[in-house]
Amino acid sequence: MELPEPTSKFIKIRCPKCKNEQIIFGKAASHINCLVCGRNLAEPTGGKIKVKARILEVLD
C-alpha cells in the first residue's frame, strides 16, 4: 500500500509594497502578513489561501 502524495504546496511570493520575498504554506489557516512592512499578503478561505501578492514560484 502506497501513501498518497500531498496536495498542499509551499509558495514563494513577493510583497507588492516593499518587494520582500517570503515562503508561505498554500493551505494556511490564518492571515499572512509581510514580515517587513506588515501588509496582508494572503487570507484563508477554508482550503487553499487567497493570495494578494505576486506568486514567484510553487515549491514541491
Backbone bond lengths (Angstrom), bond angles and torsions (degrees), N, CA, C in turn:
res aa  C-N    CA-C-N  psi(-1)  N-CA   C-N-CA  omega(-1)  CA-C   N-CA-C  phi
1 M - - - 1.455 - - 1.525 109.44 -
2 E 1.328 117.32 126.29 1.464 121.61 -179.99 1.517 111.23 -96.15
3 L 1.305 115.00 149.89 1.457 120.09 175.92 1.523 109.16 -79.64
4 P 1.338 117.78 140.45 1.466 119.48 178.90 1.525 111.48 -70.61
5 E 1.331 115.88 149.75 1.465 121.24 177.14 1.530 109.49 -70.65
6 P 1.327 118.78 141.41 1.468 120.46 177.26 1.530 110.72 -68.52
7 T 1.327 116.15 145.25 1.463 120.85 179.57 1.524 111.90 -96.27
8 S 1.318 117.23 -7.30 1.452 120.60 -178.94 1.525 110.82 -93.02
9 K 1.321 116.33 149.92 1.467 122.63 -177.77 1.521 109.86 -133.56
10 F 1.322 115.41 163.68 1.454 121.42 169.44 1.523 107.09 -97.55
11 I 1.332 116.38 146.01 1.459 121.92 -174.74 1.527 108.87 -126.90
12 K 1.333 116.41 132.85 1.461 121.66 174.88 1.523 107.36 -95.41
13 I 1.339 116.68 122.79 1.463 121.45 -177.60 1.525 110.62 -125.39
14 R 1.347 115.83 163.08 1.466 121.93 178.00 1.524 108.55 -123.49
15 C 1.309 116.13 129.57 1.462 122.16 177.99 1.531 109.42 -67.05
16 P 1.356 118.04 129.40 1.459 119.81 -179.91 1.527 113.70 -71.53
17 K 1.329 117.43 -18.40 1.466 120.73 -177.81 1.534 112.33 -86.98
18 C 1.335 117.45 -51.63 1.470 119.87 -174.04 1.531 113.42 -113.58
19 K 1.329 117.99 -0.60 1.474 124.28 177.86 1.529 114.12 67.69
20 N 1.341 117.30 15.64 1.463 120.47 175.60 1.527 109.50 -69.37
21 E 1.335 116.54 138.40 1.460 121.62 177.22 1.520 108.66 -104.61
22 Q 1.329 116.11 135.27 1.454 120.12 176.09 1.516 110.09 -147.75
23 I 1.330 115.33 160.84 1.457 122.20 -178.16 1.518 108.20 -105.82
24 I 1.351 115.51 130.36 1.458 121.11 -179.01 1.528 109.19 -126.29
25 F 1.326 116.09 164.95 1.457 121.81 178.45 1.523 109.14 -89.97
26 G 1.308 117.05 136.13 1.458 122.36 -174.73 1.511 115.72 -68.78
27 K 1.330 117.63 -15.72 1.464 121.31 178.84 1.527 110.12 -127.26
28 A 1.315 116.62 47.70 1.460 121.83 -178.50 1.526 110.22 -67.71
29 A 1.330 116.66 149.32 1.457 121.85 -177.87 1.520 112.61 -102.28
30 S 1.333 117.74 3.97 1.463 120.36 179.73 1.526 109.74 -139.09
31 H 1.321 116.30 166.07 1.464 121.67 178.53 1.523 108.90 -64.26
32 I 1.318 116.50 142.80 1.461 121.92 179.55 1.517 108.32 -115.30
33 N 1.327 115.74 122.35 1.458 122.14 -179.86 1.517 109.69 -109.87
34 C 1.335 115.68 155.30 1.456 121.35 175.86 1.525 109.00 -63.48
35 L 1.317 116.00 137.18 1.460 120.33 -178.87 1.522 112.67 -74.69
36 V 1.342 117.66 -16.02 1.461 121.34 -178.56 1.528 111.52 -97.25
37 C 1.341 116.85 -56.56 1.467 120.09 -173.56 1.532 114.11 -104.12
38 G 1.332 118.16 -12.65 1.451 121.09 176.49 1.524 115.62 87.37
39 R 1.319 118.63 2.79 1.466 121.73 -179.82 1.533 110.26 -66.24
40 N 1.342 116.49 143.52 1.460 121.66 178.61 1.524 109.15 -72.57
41 L 1.335 117.14 120.09 1.458 122.25 -176.70 1.522 113.34 -103.79
42 A 1.320 118.05 -25.71 1.460 121.09 -178.57 1.524 109.49 -157.86
43 E 1.334 115.37 151.07 1.456 119.82 177.24 1.526 109.97 -134.67
44 P 1.331 116.17 149.84 1.462 119.95 -177.51 1.527 111.26 -74.48
45 T 1.339 115.89 151.73 1.466 120.93 177.62 1.525 111.65 -127.11
46 G 1.311 117.85 4.61 1.450 121.49 -176.05 1.513 111.98 99.84
47 G 1.301 117.38 -7.45 1.466 123.63 177.88 1.513 107.26 -149.55
48 K 1.326 116.05 -111.30 1.464 119.71 175.32 1.525 109.12 -73.85
49 I 1.337 115.90 152.74 1.457 120.37 -178.21 1.530 111.36 -80.35
50 K 1.326 115.87 157.40 1.466 121.67 173.49 1.524 106.38 -98.30
51 V 1.331 116.44 111.91 1.462 122.20 -174.70 1.518 109.70 -88.20
52 K 1.338 116.24 131.63 1.467 122.53 178.70 1.525 111.41 -112.25
53 A 1.316 116.49 25.39 1.461 122.44 -179.65 1.511 108.38 -137.61
54 R 1.320 115.97 173.50 1.468 120.42 -179.76 1.531 109.09 -78.14
55 I 1.341 115.59 128.43 1.458 121.05 176.60 1.513 108.23 -85.91
56 L 1.333 116.84 121.74 1.455 122.08 -178.71 1.513 112.12 -92.55
57 E 1.343 116.33 -37.57 1.464 119.81 -173.47 1.524 109.51 -162.72
58 V 1.318 116.51 143.78 1.462 122.31 172.54 1.522 106.47 -105.71
59 L 1.324 115.41 120.67 1.468 121.82 -175.41 1.524 110.58 -95.77
60 D 1.321 116.13 146.53 1.467 120.52 178.08 1.499 111.39 -86.95
